[in-house]
């Protein structure tokens, strides 16, 4: 079975963020992920040490998430802001002993030509990859489906891989979110097996309502075994909204014949 990590922005939300580390450890997780450590790095580092947890992943600064921003790597007017964000991420990754940082590229800007946005994203992410490589960190690029995130610039696996090709850096990998892939593309198992060598992190949620496995249309008892069979050895982040309490939502793990998250 793949190694499971808890996304603390989605799981254990019955408790304040600083208490979710303990809850994840008590539930049997060895690792966690969350999108944004900024402003809390020292506190989160202490919580990770206290509960013997490994931080698998966090994101580059995403802009004003509450206002709808999902990154801004494609915006030429924000190059300096992007580079400053890369430095913040590098500093946080070192303090948190995290070796993967995810990039959301951003929402299309209708006033900009597609070629300008593409080239800006390539240049920014190539810069990010270079700086992160100095810290032994892998840069992830994640597609978001166009149903949930209209006009997101990188909305499919194929488009993300084309972007990786243009960035042309050895420490850049695809973040494969099964929920987004199903909503936007389908054909999960064949796509995963074909590109497994370029995948650096996996996330899961059932479709279409983004709850835990077993609540929707995806056969995760087969998908997780197929991920193993394809040779993927990395982490699988549980990035779903629990139907019921978090603890109730974790029952699928045993029901699929798996013994524990780790």
HELIX and SHEET records of a PDB file:
HELIX    1   1 UNK A   17  UNK A   26  1                                  10    
HELIX    2   2 UNK A   41  UNK A   50  1                                  10    
HELIX    3   3 UNK A   65  UNK A   67  5                                   3    
HELIX    4   4 UNK A   76  UNK A   78  5                                   3    
HELIX    5   5 UNK A   79  UNK A   96  1                                  18    
HELIX    6   6 UNK A  114  UNK A  133  1                                  20    
HELIX    7   7 UNK A  157  UNK A  167  1                                  11    
HELIX    8   8 UNK A  178  UNK A  184  1                                   7    
HELIX    9   9 UNK A  188  UNK A  195  1                                   8    
HELIX   10  10 UNK A  196  UNK A  198  5                                   3    
HELIX   11  11 UNK A  220  UNK A  229  1                                  10    
HELIX   12  12 UNK A  246  UNK A  249  1                                   4    
HELIX   13  13 UNK A  251  UNK A  255  1                                   5    
SHEET    1   A 9 UNK A   3  UNK A   7  0                                        
SHEET    2   A 9 UNK A  31  UNK A  33  1                                        
SHEET    3   A 9 UNK A  54  UNK A  59  1                                        
SHEET    4   A 9 UNK A 100  UNK A 103  1                                        
SHEET    5   A 9 UNK A 138  UNK A 142  1                                        
SHEET    6   A 9 UNK A 172  UNK A 177  1                                        
SHEET    7   A 9 UNK A 199  UNK A 204  1                                        
SHEET    8   A 9 UNK A 235  UNK A 238  1                                        
SHEET    9   A 9 UNK A   3  UNK A   7  1                                        
END                                                                             
